[in-house]
Amino acid sequence: LAETLAAKCDLRGKLVAAYETNDRNKLKSLLDTEVKPLVKELKLLWKTHRDMWLATYKPFGLEVIEGRYGKVIARTESLADRLEEYIAGEINSIPEFETELSPFIDAGPDSLAHLSTHARIATPSAIH
C-alpha cells in the first residue's frame, strides 16, 4: 500500500511540470517508468486487498472496495492513453493538466461531510 501511494502521490506534479514545458521525452519517460508500473501496482494492491477482505469479511462490502479500485485503475489507464495520444501528436493538449486543482476542505469531525468524502474528492464534476 505504501509503495503504491508513494508512486501515485507526486505523479501529477511531475507530469504537469513536463507538460508545461512541452517536454514530450520526459512525459514518455514518466509514462514508461511511473504511470504504466503504477497500473500494475494498483492491480496487485487490489488483488491483495481483495484476498484479505474475503478472508476476513467474506464478500460483504467487497463491491464498494472493488468499485473504488476499479475507478482508480481505469483513471490511471486512461491517463496512460491520454499521454500516449499527446506524445504521438494525436491530440494537441491535455486540458486536465491545464486546470488548477480544487483544494480539499476538511469540514472537521463534527460535520456530516465526512460521510461523503469519497464522492466529494473523486471528481469535481457534478455528474455522478
Contacts in CASP RR format, 6 or more apart in sequence:
PFRMAT RR
TARGET T0000
AUTHOR 0000-0000-0000
METHOD contacts of the structure
MODEL  1
LAETLAAKCDLRGKLVAAYETNDRNKLKSLLDTEVKPLVKELKLLWKTHR
DMWLATYKPFGLEVIEGRYGKVIARTESLADRLEEYIAGEINSIPEFETE
LSPFIDAGPDSLAHLSTHARIATPSAIH
1 45 0 8 1.000
3 41 0 8 1.000
4 38 0 8 1.000
4 41 0 8 1.000
4 42 0 8 1.000
4 45 0 8 1.000
7 34 0 8 1.000
7 37 0 8 1.000
7 38 0 8 1.000
7 41 0 8 1.000
8 38 0 8 1.000
11 30 0 8 1.000
11 34 0 8 1.000
11 35 0 8 1.000
11 38 0 8 1.000
14 30 0 8 1.000
14 34 0 8 1.000
15 27 0 8 1.000
15 30 0 8 1.000
15 35 0 8 1.000
15 83 0 8 1.000
15 97 0 8 1.000
16 97 0 8 1.000
18 26 0 8 1.000
18 27 0 8 1.000
18 30 0 8 1.000
19 27 0 8 1.000
19 86 0 8 1.000
19 94 0 8 1.000
19 97 0 8 1.000
20 97 0 8 1.000
24 86 0 8 1.000
24 87 0 8 1.000
27 83 0 8 1.000
27 86 0 8 1.000
27 87 0 8 1.000
28 83 0 8 1.000
28 87 0 8 1.000
30 83 0 8 1.000
31 80 0 8 1.000
31 83 0 8 1.000
31 84 0 8 1.000
31 87 0 8 1.000
35 76 0 8 1.000
35 79 0 8 1.000
35 80 0 8 1.000
35 83 0 8 1.000
36 80 0 8 1.000
38 76 0 8 1.000
39 73 0 8 1.000
39 76 0 8 1.000
39 77 0 8 1.000
39 80 0 8 1.000
42 69 0 8 1.000
42 72 0 8 1.000
42 73 0 8 1.000
42 76 0 8 1.000
43 73 0 8 1.000
45 69 0 8 1.000
46 66 0 8 1.000
46 69 0 8 1.000
46 70 0 8 1.000
46 73 0 8 1.000
49 65 0 8 1.000
49 69 0 8 1.000
50 62 0 8 1.000
50 65 0 8 1.000
50 66 0 8 1.000
53 61 0 8 1.000
53 62 0 8 1.000
53 65 0 8 1.000
54 62 0 8 1.000
68 118 0 8 1.000
71 122 0 8 1.000
82 91 0 8 1.000
82 94 0 8 1.000
82 96 0 8 1.000
83 94 0 8 1.000
85 91 0 8 1.000
86 93 0 8 1.000
86 94 0 8 1.000
102 124 0 8 1.000
104 121 0 8 1.000
107 113 0 8 1.000
107 114 0 8 1.000
108 114 0 8 1.000
113 120 0 8 1.000
119 128 0 8 1.000
END
